[in-house]
Amino acid sequence: MVEFSKIIKKVRRDGSESFREGTEPSRPRQEPAPPSVPKTRRSETRSGPRREPLRPESPRREPPPEESVPIFEEEESRKTETSSRSVKPFFSQHRAGRISRPSIPQEAAPGDDTEAAPLRQPQKIRRATADLPEETRRSLPMSEALVLYDRMMELSRYFLDKDLEPEQADVRPLTSLVGEVAGLVSSGDERLIELAVTYLLKDGDSYLPQHSVNATILSLAIGQGVGYGAEKMVELGLAAFLHDIGMTAYKDTTNVSRPLTPREFEKVKEHVEVGQKMLQEINPALSEAVLSAQYEIHERMDGTGYPTGRRSIHEYAKIIALADSFESMIHPRPFRSRYSITDVYKRIFATKQRYDPAFIKALIDRLGFFPNGSFIQLNTKEVGRVMAQNRRSPLRPVVQILFDEGGQHLYDDDIKDVNLMKYPTLHIVKCFLEETVPREDADGA
Protein backbone atom coordinates (compact mmCIF):
# COMPACT_ATOMS: atom_id res chain seq x y z
CA MET A 1 0.00 0.00 0.00
CA VAL A 2 1.20 3.52 -0.78
CA GLU A 3 1.91 5.56 2.34
CA PHE A 4 -0.95 7.88 3.30
CA SER A 5 1.37 10.86 3.81
CA LYS A 6 2.95 10.37 0.35
CA ILE A 7 -0.48 10.39 -1.28
CA ILE A 8 -1.42 13.63 0.47
CA LYS A 9 1.90 15.27 -0.45
CA LYS A 10 1.21 14.38 -4.08
CA VAL A 11 -2.31 15.86 -3.86
CA ARG A 12 -0.94 19.03 -2.26
CA ARG A 13 1.76 19.36 -4.93
CA ASP A 14 -0.54 18.68 -7.89
CA GLY A 15 -3.39 20.81 -6.55
CA SER A 16 -1.56 23.88 -5.23
CA GLU A 17 -2.58 26.01 -8.20
CA SER A 18 -6.03 24.51 -8.73
CA PHE A 19 -6.97 25.23 -5.10
CA ARG A 20 -6.52 28.96 -5.73
CA GLU A 21 -8.82 28.59 -8.73
CA GLY A 22 -11.48 26.71 -6.76
CA THR A 23 -11.05 23.46 -8.69
CA GLU A 24 -9.91 19.95 -7.79
CA PRO A 25 -6.94 18.14 -9.39
CA SER A 26 -7.97 15.07 -11.33
CA ARG A 27 -6.37 12.19 -13.14
CA PRO A 28 -6.79 12.29 -16.95
CA ARG A 29 -9.18 9.73 -18.35
CA GLN A 30 -7.58 7.06 -20.55
CA GLU A 31 -8.91 6.60 -24.06
CA PRO A 32 -11.50 3.76 -24.28
CA ALA A 33 -10.63 0.51 -26.03
CA PRO A 34 -11.55 0.18 -29.76
CA PRO A 35 -15.11 -1.02 -30.40
CA SER A 36 -13.85 -4.34 -31.73
CA VAL A 37 -12.35 -5.26 -28.37
CA PRO A 38 -15.13 -6.25 -25.94
CA LYS A 39 -14.83 -4.89 -22.39
CA THR A 40 -14.35 -7.49 -19.70
CA ARG A 41 -15.68 -7.01 -16.19
CA ARG A 42 -13.11 -7.43 -13.46
CA SER A 43 -15.25 -10.07 -11.78
CA GLU A 44 -15.29 -12.20 -14.99
CA THR A 45 -11.50 -12.54 -15.10
CA ARG A 46 -11.33 -14.35 -11.80
CA SER A 47 -11.34 -18.12 -11.64
CA GLY A 48 -14.18 -20.06 -10.06
CA PRO A 49 -17.94 -19.61 -10.23
CA ARG A 50 -19.24 -16.07 -10.43
CA ARG A 51 -20.81 -14.79 -7.25
CA GLU A 52 -24.13 -13.06 -7.13
CA PRO A 53 -23.80 -9.32 -6.37
CA LEU A 54 -24.60 -8.30 -2.83
CA ARG A 55 -27.61 -6.14 -2.17
CA PRO A 56 -27.04 -2.47 -1.39
CA GLU A 57 -26.81 -1.62 2.27
CA SER A 58 -29.89 0.08 3.67
CA PRO A 59 -29.32 3.69 4.71
CA ARG A 60 -28.52 3.94 8.36
CA ARG A 61 -30.96 5.94 10.49
CA GLU A 62 -29.46 9.04 12.04
CA PRO A 63 -28.89 8.97 15.82
CA PRO A 64 -30.72 11.35 18.16
CA PRO A 65 -29.57 14.99 18.04
CA GLU A 66 -27.99 14.99 21.49
CA GLU A 67 -24.57 13.37 21.48
CA SER A 68 -22.18 13.33 24.43
CA VAL A 69 -18.78 15.03 24.22
CA PRO A 70 -16.14 13.69 24.02
CA ILE A 71 -17.14 10.69 21.93
CA PHE A 72 -13.83 9.12 20.97
CA GLU A 73 -14.70 6.17 23.22
CA GLU A 74 -17.95 5.62 21.32
CA GLU A 75 -16.11 5.56 18.00
CA GLU A 76 -13.57 3.04 19.33
CA SER A 77 -16.48 0.81 20.38
CA ARG A 78 -18.00 1.15 16.90
CA LYS A 79 -14.68 0.18 15.29
CA THR A 80 -14.40 -2.89 17.54
CA GLU A 81 -17.89 -4.03 16.58
CA THR A 82 -17.25 -3.68 12.84
CA SER A 83 -13.64 -4.89 12.75
CA SER A 84 -14.72 -8.55 12.79
CA ARG A 85 -16.74 -8.06 9.60
CA SER A 86 -15.12 -8.21 6.17
CA VAL A 87 -15.23 -4.71 4.65
CA LYS A 88 -14.69 -4.36 0.92
CA PRO A 89 -13.24 -1.07 -0.40
CA PHE A 90 -16.09 1.20 -1.49
CA PHE A 91 -14.63 1.82 -4.93
CA SER A 92 -14.14 -1.92 -5.61
CA GLN A 93 -17.70 -2.67 -4.53
CA HIS A 94 -18.99 0.05 -6.82
CA ARG A 95 -17.04 -1.27 -9.81
CA ALA A 96 -18.24 -4.81 -9.14
CA GLY A 97 -21.86 -3.65 -8.98
CA ARG A 98 -22.24 -4.60 -5.33
CA ILE A 99 -23.31 -1.10 -4.26
CA SER A 100 -25.73 0.91 -6.34
CA ARG A 101 -24.98 4.52 -7.17
CA PRO A 102 -26.84 6.91 -4.82
CA SER A 103 -29.93 8.22 -6.57
CA ILE A 104 -31.23 11.77 -6.60
CA PRO A 105 -35.02 12.11 -6.41
CA GLN A 106 -36.68 14.09 -9.19
CA GLU A 107 -39.21 15.60 -6.81
CA ALA A 108 -39.02 14.95 -3.09
CA ALA A 109 -40.18 16.81 -0.05
CA PRO A 110 -37.65 17.49 2.72
CA GLY A 111 -37.02 14.29 4.68
CA ASP A 112 -38.57 12.09 1.97
CA ASP A 113 -36.41 8.96 1.49
CA THR A 114 -38.29 7.71 -1.58
CA GLU A 115 -35.87 6.56 -4.29
CA ALA A 116 -36.28 7.70 -7.88
CA ALA A 117 -34.33 7.66 -11.12
CA PRO A 118 -31.11 9.71 -10.94
CA LEU A 119 -30.93 13.04 -12.70
CA ARG A 120 -28.34 13.59 -15.41
CA GLN A 121 -25.73 16.06 -14.14
CA PRO A 122 -23.53 18.00 -16.57
CA GLN A 123 -20.59 18.32 -14.12
CA LYS A 124 -17.34 16.63 -15.04
CA ILE A 125 -17.37 14.92 -11.65
CA ARG A 126 -20.78 13.58 -10.67
CA ARG A 127 -21.36 14.00 -6.99
CA ALA A 128 -23.91 12.45 -4.70
CA THR A 129 -25.43 15.84 -4.06
CA ALA A 130 -28.43 14.30 -2.34
CA ASP A 131 -26.01 13.27 0.44
CA LEU A 132 -24.73 16.81 1.03
CA PRO A 133 -26.32 18.96 3.76
CA GLU A 134 -28.42 21.83 2.49
CA GLU A 135 -26.05 24.43 4.00
CA THR A 136 -23.11 23.12 1.97
CA ARG A 137 -25.05 23.31 -1.30
CA ARG A 138 -25.52 27.05 -0.60
CA SER A 139 -21.81 27.67 0.10
CA LEU A 140 -19.81 30.22 -1.86
CA PRO A 141 -17.72 28.96 -4.75
CA MET A 142 -14.15 28.56 -3.55
CA SER A 143 -12.93 31.34 -5.87
CA GLU A 144 -15.35 33.85 -4.27
CA ALA A 145 -14.48 32.65 -0.77
CA LEU A 146 -10.79 33.25 -1.48
CA VAL A 147 -11.50 36.80 -2.66
CA LEU A 148 -13.36 37.52 0.59
CA TYR A 149 -10.60 35.86 2.62
CA ASP A 150 -8.00 38.04 0.86
CA ARG A 151 -10.01 41.16 1.74
CA MET A 152 -9.92 40.09 5.38
CA MET A 153 -6.16 39.54 5.14
CA GLU A 154 -5.66 43.01 3.69
CA LEU A 155 -7.49 44.67 6.58
CA SER A 156 -5.73 42.43 9.10
CA ARG A 157 -2.33 43.53 7.80
CA TYR A 158 -3.47 47.15 8.07
CA PHE A 159 -4.52 46.90 11.73
CA LEU A 160 -1.44 44.84 12.66
CA ASP A 161 1.03 47.22 11.03
CA LYS A 162 3.56 48.35 13.63
CA ASP A 163 3.36 51.91 12.24
CA LEU A 164 -0.43 52.13 12.71
CA GLU A 165 -1.61 55.28 14.46
CA PRO A 166 -4.72 54.16 16.41
CA GLU A 167 -6.29 57.61 16.57
CA GLN A 168 -6.18 57.78 12.76
CA ALA A 169 -7.52 54.27 12.18
CA ASP A 170 -11.10 53.87 10.94
CA VAL A 171 -12.94 50.69 11.93
CA ARG A 172 -16.00 51.33 9.76
CA PRO A 173 -14.67 49.37 6.74
CA LEU A 174 -13.80 46.56 9.16
CA THR A 175 -17.28 46.63 10.70
CA SER A 176 -18.83 46.36 7.23
CA LEU A 177 -16.58 43.45 6.25
CA VAL A 178 -17.14 41.60 9.53
CA GLY A 179 -20.89 42.01 9.03
CA GLU A 180 -20.63 40.45 5.56
CA VAL A 181 -18.61 37.50 6.87
CA ALA A 182 -20.93 37.05 9.86
CA GLY A 183 -23.93 36.94 7.53
CA LEU A 184 -22.36 34.20 5.43
CA VAL A 185 -21.36 32.10 8.44
CA SER A 186 -24.83 32.53 9.96
CA SER A 187 -26.45 31.34 6.73
CA GLY A 188 -24.52 28.06 6.92
CA ASP A 189 -21.70 28.79 4.46
CA GLU A 190 -18.79 26.36 4.97
CA ARG A 191 -16.16 27.71 2.58
CA LEU A 192 -14.66 30.34 4.89
CA ILE A 193 -14.52 27.81 7.74
CA GLU A 194 -12.71 25.38 5.43
CA LEU A 195 -10.17 28.09 4.57
CA ALA A 196 -9.71 28.97 8.25
CA VAL A 197 -8.76 25.36 8.99
CA THR A 198 -6.81 24.17 5.93
CA TYR A 199 -5.54 27.23 4.03
CA LEU A 200 -1.99 28.27 4.87
CA LEU A 201 -0.01 31.24 3.57
CA LYS A 202 3.68 30.34 3.65
CA ASP A 203 5.31 33.78 3.81
CA GLY A 204 6.55 34.79 7.27
CA ASP A 205 4.70 38.12 7.34
CA SER A 206 1.30 36.39 7.16
CA TYR A 207 1.50 34.42 10.42
CA LEU A 208 -0.08 37.00 12.75
CA PRO A 209 -2.58 38.54 10.26
CA GLN A 210 -3.80 35.09 9.20
CA HIS A 211 -4.16 34.01 12.82
CA SER A 212 -6.49 36.98 13.44
CA VAL A 213 -8.54 36.22 10.30
CA ASN A 214 -8.88 32.53 11.15
CA ALA A 215 -9.74 33.21 14.80
CA THR A 216 -12.46 35.60 13.62
CA ILE A 217 -14.06 33.01 11.32
CA LEU A 218 -13.89 30.25 13.94
CA SER A 219 -15.31 32.56 16.63
CA LEU A 220 -18.23 33.44 14.34
CA ALA A 221 -18.83 29.74 13.69
CA ILE A 222 -19.11 29.16 17.44
CA GLY A 223 -21.32 32.22 17.86
CA GLN A 224 -23.64 30.98 15.15
CA GLY A 225 -23.67 27.57 16.83
CA VAL A 226 -25.02 29.02 20.08
CA GLY A 227 -27.64 31.14 18.32
CA TYR A 228 -26.16 34.65 18.26
CA GLY A 229 -28.12 37.29 16.36
CA ALA A 230 -26.67 39.75 13.84
CA GLU A 231 -25.66 42.45 16.36
CA LYS A 232 -23.83 40.05 18.68
CA MET A 233 -22.15 38.33 15.74
CA VAL A 234 -20.67 41.63 14.54
CA GLU A 235 -19.46 42.55 18.04
CA LEU A 236 -17.94 39.11 18.46
CA GLY A 237 -16.28 39.33 15.03
CA LEU A 238 -14.77 42.75 15.77
CA ALA A 239 -13.40 41.58 19.11
CA ALA A 240 -11.88 38.47 17.52
CA PHE A 241 -10.41 40.39 14.59
CA LEU A 242 -8.68 42.93 16.88
CA HIS A 243 -7.84 40.67 19.83
CA ASP A 244 -4.10 40.55 18.99
CA ILE A 245 -3.65 44.16 17.90
CA GLY A 246 -1.16 44.68 20.74
CA MET A 247 1.13 41.95 19.35
CA THR A 248 2.49 44.35 16.73
CA ALA A 249 5.03 45.56 19.30
CA TYR A 250 6.31 42.00 19.86
CA LYS A 251 6.58 40.59 16.32
CA ASP A 252 10.36 40.17 16.52
CA THR A 253 9.99 38.11 19.69
CA THR A 254 7.19 35.84 18.49
CA ASN A 255 8.78 35.07 15.09
CA VAL A 256 11.82 33.29 16.54
CA SER A 257 12.22 29.65 15.43
CA ARG A 258 12.29 28.25 18.98
CA PRO A 259 9.97 28.20 22.00
CA LEU A 260 10.00 31.43 24.01
CA THR A 261 11.93 31.51 27.24
CA PRO A 262 9.90 32.16 30.43
CA ARG A 263 11.23 35.71 30.52
CA GLU A 264 10.30 36.33 26.87
CA PHE A 265 6.82 34.91 27.44
CA GLU A 266 6.26 37.19 30.42
CA LYS A 267 7.24 40.13 28.22
CA VAL A 268 4.87 39.09 25.42
CA LYS A 269 1.98 38.97 27.90
CA GLU A 270 2.15 42.77 27.98
CA HIS A 271 0.51 42.83 24.54
CA VAL A 272 -2.88 42.68 26.30
CA GLU A 273 -2.32 46.05 27.98
CA VAL A 274 -0.84 47.54 24.80
CA GLY A 275 -3.80 46.34 22.74
CA GLN A 276 -6.32 47.71 25.23
CA LYS A 277 -4.75 51.15 25.02
CA MET A 278 -4.75 51.05 21.20
CA LEU A 279 -8.42 50.05 20.99
CA GLN A 280 -9.41 52.87 23.34
CA GLU A 281 -7.80 55.36 20.96
CA ILE A 282 -9.44 54.04 17.78
CA ASN A 283 -12.22 56.18 16.30
CA PRO A 284 -15.16 55.70 16.13
CA ALA A 285 -15.22 54.25 19.62
CA LEU A 286 -15.62 50.51 20.04
CA SER A 287 -18.22 49.07 22.38
CA GLU A 288 -17.40 48.12 25.96
CA ALA A 289 -18.07 44.46 25.06
CA VAL A 290 -15.30 44.52 22.41
CA LEU A 291 -12.86 46.13 24.85
CA SER A 292 -13.67 43.64 27.61
CA ALA A 293 -13.29 40.68 25.26
CA GLN A 294 -9.90 41.86 24.00
CA TYR A 295 -8.62 42.25 27.56
CA GLU A 296 -9.87 38.87 28.75
CA ILE A 297 -9.32 36.41 25.87
CA HIS A 298 -6.20 34.97 27.52
CA GLU A 299 -8.01 34.44 30.82
CA ARG A 300 -9.33 30.96 31.58
CA MET A 301 -12.38 29.75 33.49
CA ASP A 302 -10.16 27.79 35.92
CA GLY A 303 -8.09 30.88 36.77
CA THR A 304 -4.93 29.77 34.93
CA GLY A 305 -4.92 32.57 32.37
CA TYR A 306 -3.48 36.09 32.28
CA PRO A 307 -3.15 39.04 32.86
CA THR A 308 -5.17 38.87 36.12
CA GLY A 309 -6.06 35.16 36.53
CA ARG A 310 -9.77 35.98 36.85
CA ARG A 311 -12.41 33.26 36.49
CA SER A 312 -15.40 35.46 35.59
CA ILE A 313 -14.92 36.20 31.89
CA HIS A 314 -17.00 37.96 29.21
CA GLU A 315 -18.79 35.43 26.99
CA TYR A 316 -17.12 36.86 23.87
CA ALA A 317 -13.74 36.29 25.53
CA LYS A 318 -14.68 32.66 26.26
CA ILE A 319 -15.50 32.07 22.60
CA ILE A 320 -12.41 33.82 21.26
CA ALA A 321 -10.20 32.02 23.81
CA LEU A 322 -11.36 28.66 22.45
CA ALA A 323 -11.07 29.75 18.80
CA ASP A 324 -7.64 31.28 19.48
CA SER A 325 -6.28 28.08 21.08
CA PHE A 326 -7.82 25.83 18.41
CA GLU A 327 -6.39 27.96 15.59
CA SER A 328 -2.96 28.07 17.22
CA MET A 329 -2.75 24.30 17.42
CA ILE A 330 -4.03 23.37 13.95
CA HIS A 331 -1.51 25.65 12.22
CA PRO A 332 2.29 25.58 12.35
CA ARG A 333 4.25 28.17 14.29
CA PRO A 334 7.85 29.31 13.70
CA PHE A 335 9.08 26.92 16.42
CA ARG A 336 6.89 23.83 15.75
CA SER A 337 4.76 21.92 13.26
CA ARG A 338 0.97 21.86 13.43
CA TYR A 339 -0.86 19.35 15.59
CA SER A 340 -3.04 16.64 14.10
CA ILE A 341 -6.73 17.41 14.39
CA THR A 342 -7.21 14.41 16.70
CA ASP A 343 -4.52 15.69 19.08
CA VAL A 344 -6.06 19.17 19.03
CA TYR A 345 -9.40 17.86 20.27
CA LYS A 346 -7.75 15.58 22.81
CA ARG A 347 -5.84 18.55 24.25
CA ILE A 348 -8.99 20.64 24.43
CA PHE A 349 -10.85 17.83 26.20
CA ALA A 350 -7.92 17.32 28.57
CA THR A 351 -8.11 21.00 29.60
CA LYS A 352 -11.89 21.40 29.24
CA GLN A 353 -12.10 23.12 32.63
CA ARG A 354 -10.54 26.16 30.94
CA TYR A 355 -13.34 26.56 28.40
CA ASP A 356 -17.12 26.77 28.39
CA PRO A 357 -18.49 23.30 27.45
CA ALA A 358 -21.34 24.88 25.46
CA PHE A 359 -18.81 26.57 23.20
CA ILE A 360 -16.75 23.37 22.82
CA LYS A 361 -19.91 21.59 21.67
CA ALA A 362 -20.74 24.41 19.23
CA LEU A 363 -17.24 24.20 17.74
CA ILE A 364 -17.53 20.44 17.22
CA ASP A 365 -21.07 20.70 15.84
CA ARG A 366 -19.92 23.21 13.22
CA LEU A 367 -16.48 21.80 12.30
CA GLY A 368 -16.87 18.12 13.12
CA PHE A 369 -13.95 15.96 14.25
CA PHE A 370 -12.75 15.87 10.63
CA PRO A 371 -13.12 19.41 9.22
CA ASN A 372 -14.09 20.16 5.64
CA GLY A 373 -11.08 20.20 3.34
CA SER A 374 -9.03 17.77 5.43
CA PHE A 375 -7.79 14.51 3.93
CA ILE A 376 -8.77 11.20 5.49
CA GLN A 377 -8.04 7.51 5.11
CA LEU A 378 -10.82 4.96 5.58
CA ASN A 379 -10.49 1.53 7.16
CA THR A 380 -10.63 0.18 3.57
CA LYS A 381 -7.31 2.03 2.89
CA GLU A 382 -9.04 4.37 0.42
CA VAL A 383 -8.10 8.04 0.69
CA GLY A 384 -10.43 10.99 0.26
CA ARG A 385 -11.25 14.54 1.25
CA VAL A 386 -13.95 15.68 3.67
CA MET A 387 -16.64 17.58 1.78
CA ALA A 388 -19.44 18.17 4.32
CA GLN A 389 -20.46 17.49 7.90
CA ASN A 390 -23.27 15.45 9.38
CA ARG A 391 -24.24 17.67 12.28
CA ARG A 392 -25.78 14.82 14.29
CA SER A 393 -22.72 12.62 13.91
CA PRO A 394 -19.47 14.64 13.71
CA LEU A 395 -17.39 11.47 13.36
CA ARG A 396 -19.15 10.45 10.13
CA PRO A 397 -18.89 13.22 7.52
CA VAL A 398 -19.43 13.14 3.75
CA VAL A 399 -16.12 12.29 2.07
CA GLN A 400 -15.01 12.37 -1.56
CA ILE A 401 -12.96 9.27 -2.40
CA LEU A 402 -9.97 10.27 -4.54
CA PHE A 403 -7.62 7.25 -4.27
CA ASP A 404 -8.43 3.55 -4.29
CA GLU A 405 -7.09 1.03 -1.77
CA GLY A 406 -3.86 0.66 -3.80
CA GLY A 407 -3.07 4.38 -3.77
CA GLN A 408 -4.12 4.94 -7.41
CA HIS A 409 -5.85 8.23 -8.24
CA LEU A 410 -9.40 7.51 -9.44
CA TYR A 411 -10.67 8.67 -12.80
CA ASP A 412 -13.05 11.63 -12.85
CA ASP A 413 -16.12 9.47 -13.47
CA ASP A 414 -15.27 7.25 -10.50
CA ILE A 415 -14.73 10.06 -7.96
CA LYS A 416 -17.79 10.28 -5.72
CA ASP A 417 -19.03 11.67 -2.42
CA VAL A 418 -19.84 9.01 0.18
CA ASN A 419 -22.00 9.79 3.20
CA LEU A 420 -20.50 7.69 6.01
CA MET A 421 -23.84 7.84 7.85
CA LYS A 422 -25.17 5.40 5.24
CA TYR A 423 -22.30 2.91 5.51
CA PRO A 424 -21.78 1.84 9.14
CA THR A 425 -18.91 -0.54 8.28
CA LEU A 426 -16.79 2.36 7.01
CA HIS A 427 -14.90 4.62 9.40
CA ILE A 428 -11.99 7.07 9.34
CA VAL A 429 -8.64 5.87 10.67
CA LYS A 430 -6.44 8.88 9.79
CA CYS A 431 -6.97 12.59 9.23
CA PHE A 432 -4.37 14.82 7.63
CA LEU A 433 -4.42 18.63 7.35
CA GLU A 434 -0.89 19.27 6.09
CA GLU A 435 1.80 18.48 8.63
CA THR A 436 1.86 16.61 11.92
CA VAL A 437 4.58 15.91 14.52
CA PRO A 438 2.95 17.57 17.55
CA ARG A 439 5.62 18.23 20.16
CA GLU A 440 5.46 21.63 21.81
CA ASP A 441 2.52 22.81 23.90
CA ALA A 442 0.30 25.35 22.14
CA ASP A 443 -2.52 27.08 23.94
CA GLY A 444 -2.41 30.44 22.16
CA ALA A 445 0.08 33.21 22.85
CORRA-V834679 format. One record per backbone hydrogen bond with DSSP energy under -0.5 kcal/mol. NH is the residue of the N-H (numbers start at 1). CO is the residue of the C=O. If there is no record, write none. Layout:
nh=NH co=CO
nh=NH co=CO
This chain:
nh=7 co=3
nh=8 co=4
nh=9 co=5
nh=10 co=6
nh=11 co=7
nh=12 co=8
nh=13 co=9
nh=14 co=10
nh=15 co=11
nh=16 co=12
nh=16 co=13
nh=19 co=15
nh=20 co=16
nh=21 co=17
nh=22 co=19
nh=23 co=18
nh=27 co=410
nh=37 co=34
nh=38 co=36
nh=44 co=41
nh=45 co=41
nh=45 co=42
nh=46 co=43
nh=75 co=71
nh=76 co=72
nh=77 co=73
nh=78 co=74
nh=79 co=75
nh=80 co=76
nh=81 co=77
nh=82 co=78
nh=83 co=79
nh=84 co=80
nh=85 co=82
nh=87 co=85
nh=88 co=86
nh=93 co=89
nh=94 co=90
nh=95 co=91
nh=96 co=92
nh=97 co=94
nh=98 co=93
nh=99 co=93
nh=105 co=103
nh=112 co=109
nh=113 co=111
nh=121 co=119
nh=126 co=124
nh=129 co=127
nh=131 co=128
nh=132 co=129
nh=137 co=133
nh=138 co=134
nh=138 co=135
nh=139 co=136
nh=145 co=141
nh=146 co=142
nh=147 co=143
nh=148 co=144
nh=149 co=145
nh=150 co=146
nh=151 co=147
nh=152 co=148
nh=153 co=149
nh=154 co=150
nh=155 co=151
nh=156 co=152
nh=157 co=153
nh=158 co=154
nh=159 co=155
nh=160 co=156
nh=161 co=158
nh=164 co=161
nh=166 co=164
nh=168 co=165
nh=169 co=165
nh=169 co=166
nh=171 co=283
nh=175 co=171
nh=176 co=172
nh=177 co=173
nh=178 co=174
nh=179 co=175
nh=180 co=176
nh=181 co=177
nh=182 co=178
nh=183 co=179
nh=184 co=180
nh=185 co=181
nh=186 co=182
nh=187 co=183
nh=188 co=185
nh=189 co=184
nh=194 co=190
nh=195 co=191
nh=196 co=192
nh=197 co=193
nh=198 co=194
nh=199 co=195
nh=206 co=203
nh=207 co=204
nh=210 co=206
nh=211 co=207
nh=212 co=208
nh=213 co=209
nh=214 co=210
nh=215 co=211
nh=216 co=212
nh=217 co=213
nh=218 co=214
nh=219 co=215
nh=220 co=216
nh=221 co=217
nh=222 co=218
nh=223 co=219
nh=224 co=220
nh=225 co=221
nh=226 co=222
nh=227 co=224
nh=228 co=223
nh=233 co=229
nh=234 co=230
nh=235 co=231
nh=236 co=232
nh=237 co=233
nh=238 co=234
nh=239 co=235
nh=240 co=236
nh=241 co=237
nh=242 co=238
nh=243 co=240
nh=245 co=242
nh=247 co=244
nh=248 co=245
nh=249 co=246
nh=250 co=247
nh=251 co=248
nh=254 co=250
nh=255 co=251
nh=256 co=253
nh=258 co=256
nh=265 co=261
nh=266 co=262
nh=267 co=263
nh=268 co=264
nh=269 co=265
nh=270 co=267
nh=271 co=268
nh=272 co=269
nh=274 co=270
nh=275 co=271
nh=276 co=272
nh=277 co=273
nh=278 co=274
nh=279 co=275
nh=280 co=276
nh=281 co=277
nh=281 co=278
nh=282 co=278
nh=282 co=279
nh=283 co=166
nh=283 co=169
nh=291 co=287
nh=292 co=288
nh=293 co=289
nh=294 co=290
nh=295 co=291
nh=296 co=292
nh=297 co=293
nh=299 co=296
nh=300 co=310
nh=301 co=354
nh=303 co=300
nh=306 co=298
nh=313 co=311
nh=318 co=314
nh=319 co=315
nh=320 co=316
nh=321 co=317
nh=322 co=318
nh=323 co=319
nh=324 co=320
nh=325 co=321
nh=326 co=322
nh=327 co=323
nh=328 co=324
nh=329 co=325
nh=330 co=326
nh=331 co=327
nh=333 co=336
nh=336 co=333
nh=337 co=437
nh=339 co=329
nh=344 co=340
nh=345 co=341
nh=346 co=342
nh=347 co=343
nh=348 co=344
nh=349 co=345
nh=350 co=346
nh=351 co=347
nh=352 co=349
nh=354 co=351
nh=355 co=352
nh=359 co=356
nh=360 co=356
nh=361 co=357
nh=362 co=358
nh=363 co=359
nh=364 co=360
nh=365 co=361
nh=366 co=362
nh=367 co=363
nh=368 co=364
nh=369 co=394
nh=370 co=394
nh=373 co=386
nh=374 co=371
nh=375 co=432
nh=376 co=384
nh=377 co=430
nh=378 co=382
nh=379 co=427
nh=381 co=378
nh=383 co=403
nh=384 co=376
nh=385 co=400
nh=386 co=374
nh=387 co=398
nh=388 co=398
nh=391 co=389
nh=393 co=390
nh=396 co=393
nh=398 co=388
nh=399 co=397
nh=399 co=418
nh=400 co=385
nh=401 co=399
nh=401 co=416
nh=402 co=383
nh=403 co=383
nh=404 co=408
nh=407 co=404
nh=410 co=402
nh=412 co=27
nh=414 co=411
nh=415 co=411
nh=415 co=412
nh=416 co=401
nh=418 co=399
nh=420 co=397
nh=420 co=418
nh=422 co=419
nh=423 co=420
nh=426 co=423
nh=429 co=377
nh=430 co=377
nh=432 co=375
nh=434 co=435
nh=439 co=437
